[in-house]
Amino acid sequence: MSPISSFIQYYKDNFVIPHADSAELAEKNRLHLIICTSILFIFGIGDLLGVLIFRFSELQHYIPRIIYYSVFTIASLGGFVYSILIKDCPKEKAWFYKSIQVYIYICIMLAMTLYNFFIFTQPFNGFLAFLFIGILCLSLFSLPPWFYFLGMTIPLCIMSPTLYDTFGLSGLADAILVTIIVFCLSLYKQAIEKKQIILVKKQKYALEVKTFGNFTLIYEGSVIKFSRSKSLELLAYLVSKNGSSVNTKELLAVLYGDKADSTRYGSSFRNLVVDIKHKLNELNILDFFIAEYNSFRINPEVIKCDYYDFLNGDKQALKSYTGEFMNQYSWGEETAGFLDMKVMK
């Protein structure tokens, strides 16, 4: 095998995550893009309104800034809306549909840094924005290293002559060094994510969820027991949602009644979340229960579940269903009715 072939194989083995294993990472990208674009939209609309209101009498001198803030604001709004609408796309297509907007949005932001750099003739601010985007991507998004390499290198090459003229050789060298560091960190992050996925895939054979009959959570052959009885019900309801995010208000209604609110039951609910996290950490169960931005979900990819097998048409799961689904919870009756209809078809 040639050195190039060996390098390509090494890269694939250690840094390439198959699309089939990328659904959870794509969902995290989607959630993080919602937060990122909403914050940046507020900044963009604020800057745009500031120019329109306070510089209205001399708008002709601020046309480049109006264009800059308008594109910035529209791109943020578009990324936000798309990320909301694409929430329930099929898992097998999630790696593309939930991440494509991230790539588009970042490319637009990089183009805006060049606009700042050349049109505004502000090399320092433009380069700071360039670095900010690189660090923001590393912090929030799961992206392949090749994207960091191209995304950082191409703008840097375009900016290099001006960087050299403005900051000298040492300034250009620092810019190159920072770009190399960001790329190396992206390699490290991707390698960690791939190892995590491998561990989680192994965990799937040990973590089993039984929903037909009573809801039971089993790990390595033993039933998992929590300190609080409603902790199990919270997980049961999230399992019934098949990976969809559920907000706190809905969970409070399910656990404590339709009239429950965070003022009265917020403390009890937080104790349930702590109880679940503590027990799962104690057993070293990874990526199963996910709490993000006042919403909660489970990751269907890390468990073996008779309900999910049934939905996927597994013959053994179809035979094992006898009309009972999470019997200990009244809200499970609706899903049981849905499963009954599936069986009769």
SVG drawing of the C-alpha trace seen along z (x, -y; Angstrom):
<svg xmlns="http://www.w3.org/2000/svg" viewBox="-57 -64 65 78">
<polyline fill="none" stroke="black" stroke-width="0.4" points="0.0,0.0 1.4,-3.4 1.9,-6.2 -1.0,-8.2 -3.3,-5.1 -2.1,-4.4 -2.8,-8.0 -6.3,-8.0 -7.1,-4.7 -5.8,-6.1 -8.0,-9.2 -11.1,-7.1 -10.5,-4.8 -9.9,-7.6 -11.8,-10.7 -14.6,-9.8 -18.0,-9.2 -20.4,-7.1 -23.6,-8.9 -25.6,-6.1 -24.1,-7.0 -24.4,-10.8 -28.1,-11.3 -27.5,-12.3 -24.6,-14.7 -26.9,-16.2 -29.6,-16.8 -27.2,-18.5 -26.1,-20.7 -29.7,-21.6 -30.3,-22.5 -27.2,-24.6 -27.9,-26.4 -31.3,-27.4 -29.6,-29.1 -26.8,-30.6 -29.0,-32.1 -31.5,-33.4 -28.8,-35.3 -27.1,-36.6 -30.5,-37.6 -31.1,-39.9 -27.6,-41.5 -28.2,-41.8 -31.7,-43.4 -30.4,-45.7 -27.5,-46.9 -29.7,-47.3 -32.3,-49.3 -29.6,-51.4 -28.3,-52.5 -31.8,-53.1 -32.9,-55.2 -29.8,-57.1 -28.2,-57.6 -31.4,-58.0 -30.4,-61.5 -27.1,-60.1 -28.1,-56.6 -26.3,-57.0 -23.0,-56.8 -24.1,-53.6 -25.3,-51.5 -22.5,-48.9 -23.3,-48.6 -27.0,-48.2 -26.2,-45.4 -23.9,-43.8 -26.5,-43.8 -29.4,-42.8 -27.6,-39.7 -26.4,-38.9 -30.0,-39.2 -31.7,-37.4 -29.2,-34.5 -29.7,-34.2 -33.5,-34.2 -33.4,-31.7 -31.1,-29.3 -33.4,-29.6 -36.6,-28.9 -35.1,-26.0 -33.8,-24.4 -37.3,-24.5 -39.0,-23.1 -36.5,-20.2 -37.0,-18.9 -38.8,-15.7 -37.0,-14.6 -36.3,-10.8 -33.3,-9.6 -31.6,-8.1 -31.5,-11.5 -30.8,-13.5 -27.0,-13.7 -27.7,-15.7 -30.9,-17.7 -30.1,-18.8 -26.5,-19.8 -26.7,-21.3 -28.0,-24.6 -25.0,-24.7 -22.6,-24.5 -24.6,-27.1 -24.8,-29.5 -21.1,-29.2 -20.1,-29.8 -22.3,-33.0 -20.7,-34.2 -17.2,-33.6 -18.2,-35.6 -19.4,-38.4 -16.0,-38.4 -14.4,-39.0 -17.0,-41.8 -16.0,-43.4 -12.3,-42.9 -12.3,-44.5 -15.5,-46.5 -15.4,-48.1 -11.5,-48.2 -11.3,-46.9 -8.7,-44.2 -8.5,-43.8 -12.3,-43.5 -12.6,-41.2 -9.9,-38.9 -11.4,-38.9 -14.7,-37.9 -12.9,-35.1 -11.4,-33.7 -14.7,-34.1 -16.5,-31.9 -13.8,-29.2 -14.0,-29.1 -17.8,-29.2 -17.9,-26.2 -15.5,-24.2 -17.6,-24.9 -21.1,-24.3 -21.1,-22.1 -19.9,-18.7 -18.3,-19.2 -15.7,-17.1 -12.1,-18.4 -12.0,-18.9 -14.6,-21.6 -12.5,-23.4 -9.5,-23.1 -11.2,-24.6 -13.3,-27.0 -10.3,-28.5 -7.7,-28.2 -9.5,-29.7 -10.5,-33.0 -7.0,-33.1 -5.4,-32.9 -7.6,-35.7 -6.8,-37.9 -3.1,-37.1 -1.7,-40.0 -3.7,-42.6 -2.8,-40.9 0.9,-41.1 0.6,-44.8 -1.3,-45.7 0.3,-43.6 3.6,-42.5 5.2,-39.0 4.6,-38.2 0.9,-39.1 0.5,-36.8 2.4,-34.0 0.1,-34.3 -2.9,-34.1 -1.5,-30.9 -0.7,-29.4 -4.2,-30.0 -5.7,-28.5 -3.5,-25.4 -4.5,-25.1 -8.2,-25.3 -7.8,-22.6 -5.9,-20.3 -8.5,-20.9 -11.2,-19.9 -9.3,-16.6 -9.1,-16.0 -12.8,-16.7 -13.8,-14.4 -11.7,-11.6 -13.3,-11.9 -16.8,-11.9 -16.0,-8.8 -14.7,-7.0 -17.9,-8.1 -20.1,-6.6 -18.2,-3.3 -18.7,-3.1 -22.4,-4.0 -22.9,-1.3 -21.4,1.3 -23.7,0.0 -26.8,0.7 -26.3,4.4 -26.4,3.9 -29.1,1.3 -32.6,2.7 -36.0,1.0 -39.1,3.2 -42.4,1.3 -44.8,4.2 -46.5,4.9 -44.9,2.8 -42.1,0.4 -38.8,1.8 -35.3,0.5 -32.5,3.1 -28.8,2.7 -26.4,5.7 -29.2,8.0 -30.3,6.1 -33.3,3.9 -32.4,0.2 -34.1,-1.3 -34.2,-5.0 -34.6,-6.8 -37.8,-8.4 -40.7,-6.5 -41.5,-9.3 -38.0,-9.2 -38.9,-6.0 -42.1,-7.5 -40.2,-10.5 -37.9,-8.2 -40.9,-6.1 -42.7,-9.1 -39.5,-10.2 -39.1,-6.7 -42.7,-6.8 -41.8,-10.0 -39.1,-8.1 -36.4,-10.7 -38.5,-13.8 -37.8,-16.7 -40.3,-17.4 -40.5,-20.6 -40.7,-21.0 -44.4,-22.2 -45.5,-19.0 -43.6,-16.8 -45.0,-18.5 -48.5,-17.9 -47.8,-14.2 -46.2,-13.6 -48.2,-15.8 -51.5,-16.6 -52.8,-19.0 -52.8,-21.9 -49.2,-21.4 -46.8,-24.4 -43.1,-25.0 -43.8,-27.3 -45.3,-24.5 -43.6,-21.4 -40.4,-22.8 -38.3,-21.7 -39.7,-18.2 -39.1,-17.9 -35.5,-19.1 -35.0,-16.4 -36.2,-13.8 -33.7,-15.0 -30.9,-14.9 -31.9,-11.4 -31.9,-10.1 -28.5,-11.7 -27.0,-10.4 -28.1,-6.9 -27.1,-6.8 -23.7,-8.3 -23.3,-5.7 -23.8,-2.9 -21.7,-4.7 -24.6,-4.8 -23.8,-7.4 -25.9,-9.5 -29.2,-8.0 -31.0,-10.8 -30.4,-14.2 -31.3,-17.5 -30.9,-20.7 -32.3,-24.2 -35.4,-23.4 -36.2,-20.3 -35.6,-16.7 -35.3,-13.6 -33.8,-10.2 -31.4,-8.9 -33.1,-5.9 -29.8,-4.9 -28.2,-3.8 -30.9,-1.3 -32.6,1.9 -36.3,1.4 -39.2,3.7 -41.4,0.6 -38.8,-0.7 -38.3,2.8 -42.0,3.0 -42.1,-0.3 -39.3,0.9 -41.3,4.0 -39.2,6.5 -41.1,9.8 -40.1,10.9 -41.3,7.6 -44.6,7.9 -45.2,11.3 -44.3,10.2 -46.9,7.4 -50.1,8.6 -52.0,5.4 -50.2,4.0 -48.0,1.0 -46.5,-0.6 -49.4,0.7 -48.5,-1.2 -49.1,-4.6 -52.5,-5.7 -51.0,-7.9 -49.7,-4.8 -53.2,-3.8 -53.1,-6.1 -49.9,-4.5 -51.4,-1.0 -54.3,-2.0 -51.9,-3.1 -50.0,0.2 -53.3,2.2 -54.2,0.5 -50.8,1.3 -51.3,5.0 -54.7,5.1 -53.4,3.6"/>
</svg>
